[in-house]
Every structure is written in structure tokens, then in C-alpha cells.
Amino acid sequence: MQVAFSDGFADDTAVIRVDGAEAWRGDGLTTRTQISHAGSAEVEAGDDARVEVEVPTQGLMAELERRPYVVVAVDEGGLQVSYPEVFG
């Protein structure tokens, strides 16, 4: 699954866990406001896997649905997760 980090990041760390194990970590994520992009990740997760994203620098966490494309943004003190059909 491909995960894009969009708005609301300012020198943040993001961690993606699959079944509790760290699968990806990004440090220093900062949103480029012109393109609403702070970074991206690709992780492998089985059909029954539990996938979570955490932004420990802001004390935020959310569970992700197993979808091919995921967009994560920080908004109003929480994580906003969306599932577009395609990135672009």
C-alpha cells in the first residue's frame, strides 16, 4: 500500500506499523504547501494485517484500512485519513 503524507506536518516523525511491528519511519516530514506533500511511503501488508500510522511528535495515531492508496493529513488536532482511487 502507498501512503502519502499531505497537510499539517512540520518537522514531524511518522511511523507506520503492520501488526504492531514498525514497517516504515520518516523523520523531518514537513509539508510543502505549494503541493500539499510532506512525504510518502510504501509498505507491504497482508489482507488481514492491522496497519496503523502514528505521528509521535504530535501525539497522534490512526488505524488505516487496507487500501492501495492512503493519504494522511494533520487537521484540527487529529489525523485525517482518506482513500483516493489513485494518486495524482
QUIVEN-V582531 format. One record per residue. N is the residue number from 0. PSI is psi in degrees with one decimal (none if undefined). Layout:
<<N	PSI> <N	PSI>>
This chain:
<<0	144.9> <1	129.8> <2	125.8> <3	136.5> <4	122.9> <5	-108.9> <6	154.1> <7	7.1> <8	135.3> <9	93.1> <10	45.1> <11	162.2> <12	137.4> <13	140.4> <14	132.5> <15	128.3> <16	138.7> <17	118.8> <18	40.3> <19	-10.8> <20	136.8> <21	123.1> <22	-22.3> <23	143.2> <24	133.8> <25	127.7> <26	151.8> <27	26.7> <28	124.2> <29	129.3> <30	129.0> <31	102.2> <32	-25.9> <33	-31.6> <34	6.7> <35	48.4> <36	130.4> <37	-19.4> <38	175.7> <39	161.1> <40	155.0> <41	126.4> <42	150.3> <43	133.4> <44	129.6> <45	168.3> <46	-32.4> <47	8.2> <48	148.8> <49	123.7> <50	129.0> <51	150.1> <52	137.9> <53	140.2> <54	84.6> <55	-27.3> <56	-17.4> <57	2.8> <58	35.6> <59	147.9> <60	147.4> <61	149.5> <62	140.4> <63	142.4> <64	149.8> <65	93.9> <66	156.9> <67	-36.8> <68	131.2> <69	137.3> <70	129.4> <71	128.9> <72	154.6> <73	124.9> <74	129.7> <75	42.8> <76	14.2> <77	175.1> <78	129.3> <79	122.7> <80	132.3> <81	161.4> <82	82.0> <83	158.8> <84	-36.8> <85	159.7> <86	148.3> <87	none>>
